[in-house]
Amino acid sequence: MQHNVIRLVPRQTDEPTDRAVYTVPEVARLLSLSRGSAYACVRDGTIPAIRVGGRWMIPKRRFHTWLDGLTENGDN
């Protein structure tokens, strides 16, 4: 008698994980922005980010503090 073995593999998602930083595409999804708009906001300093090498990283704590501090009009 042969037994079938089922192996469960974790599902790959594009959702942010427990990392300390977000990528720009992740922030774009969180804010319902296009990637281009999110990159523009990162480059002009609207969204708090740091550049490491050639990559932009958005520290989660700074991002959520910034987001929580926005007023109804979108001003900081």
Residue, then its C-alpha position, 0 to 999 in steps of 0.5 A: m500500500q502506497h501512502n501519499v505524502i502532502r507537504l505544506v509549503p508556506r504561501q509566498t505573498d507580497e505583503p510586508t513581513d516583520r522586517a524593520v523597513y518597508t520597500v517603496p512598492e510596499v508603501a505604495r500599496l499601503l497608501s494606494l499610490s502608484r509606484g511612481s508617486a510613492y518614489a516621488c514622495v520618497r525622493d522629495g522627503t514627503i515620505p520619510a526614507i533613507r537611501v542605502g546604496g542604490r535602494w530606498m528603505i522606509p523605516k516602519r516606525r518612522f513611516h507610521t509616526w509620519l502617517d499618524g501625524l498627518t492632518e485631515n488635509g494631508d499636512n504634517 
